[in-house]
Amino acid sequence: MLPEMYSCCKNQPSWIFVYENEEVYSICETHFNSDAHRSMVKSVMNLKSHKEYLPNLIFEGILIETV
């Protein structure tokens, strides 16, 4: 069974954030920069490229993919 996905707002999502508690959120470009959404993030995926990134690096603007 797949986890339920939540959205940050009604804008077009660009990112998927998976949190340490296994909650999954679709995040728009505007809310990507919101500190409120960045706490306890386990992984970040870009919806267009389907690439997964290390949260602590992508939030600093460094695009290093996870393996």
C-alpha positions, 0 to 999 in steps of 0.5 A: 500500500502506497502512503497518502500524499499531501500537497503544500497548496493548490499550485502545480507541484515540482518536488516530492518531499518524504519526511522522516515519519514517512509522510509524503508531500508534493511541494510547489516551487514557491514553498520549496524555499519555505523553512516550514517544509524543510524540517525533518526531510528524508529525501527530495525528488524532482517531479520533472527529472525523477531524480532524488537529491540529498535534502541538506545539499539541495536546500543549500543549492547543491544538486547532488543526486543520491545513489 
